[in-house]
């Protein structure tokens, strides 16, 4: 279990967002770096049928699966 204390969490709800997700995650990582805050990024997958989950995993962010379709 990760016991790191974060000051903020950035939540990104996702439903079939493979075209924009990598960019959004990169923007969030840059904001975290520039702010020097202890923060994490959580992608909340809402039953995506595309490669959104694969992209989130490749960017090494936390992924939570929500079985409900859509936001």
C-alpha positions in Angstrom: 0.0 0.0 0.0 1.2 3.4 -0.9 1.5 5.6 2.3 2.7 8.8 0.6 0.9 11.8 1.9 -0.6 13.9 -1.0 -1.8 17.4 -0.6 -4.0 17.2 -3.7 -5.4 14.6 -6.0 -6.3 15.4 -9.6 -9.3 13.4 -10.8 -9.8 12.8 -14.5 -13.1 11.1 -15.3 -12.8 9.1 -18.6 -15.3 7.6 -21.0 -13.6 6.7 -24.4 -11.1 9.5 -24.3 -8.1 7.8 -26.0 -7.6 10.9 -28.3 -7.1 13.4 -25.5 -6.2 11.4 -22.3 -2.4 11.3 -22.8 -2.3 15.1 -23.3 -4.5 15.7 -20.2 -2.3 13.5 -18.0 0.8 15.3 -19.3 -0.6 18.7 -18.6 -1.5 17.5 -15.0 2.0 16.1 -14.5 3.5 19.4 -15.6 1.3 21.4 -13.3 2.3 19.2 -10.4 5.9 19.6 -11.2 5.7 23.4 -11.5 3.7 23.7 -8.3 6.1 21.5 -6.4 3.1 20.0 -4.5 2.8 16.4 -3.5 0.0 15.3 -5.7 -1.3 12.3 -7.5 -3.4 11.7 -10.6 -6.4 9.4 -10.6 -8.1 8.4 -13.8 -11.7 7.2 -13.2 -12.7 4.9 -16.0 -16.4 4.9 -16.7 -16.6 1.6 -18.7 -14.5 2.9 -21.7 -14.5 0.7 -24.7 -11.4 2.2 -26.3 -7.7 2.3 -25.2 -8.2 4.8 -22.4 -7.2 2.4 -19.7 -4.1 1.3 -21.5 -3.1 4.9 -22.0 -3.6 5.7 -18.3 -1.6 2.6 -17.3 1.2 3.5 -19.6 1.4 7.0 -18.1 1.7 5.4 -14.7 -1.3 7.0 -13.0 -3.8 5.4 -10.7 -6.9 4.0 -12.4 -10.2 3.3 -10.7 -12.9 1.4 -12.6 -16.5 2.5 -12.4 -18.8 0.0 -14.1 -21.5 2.7 -14.8 -21.4 3.9 -18.4 -20.7 7.5 -18.9 -20.0 10.3 -16.4 
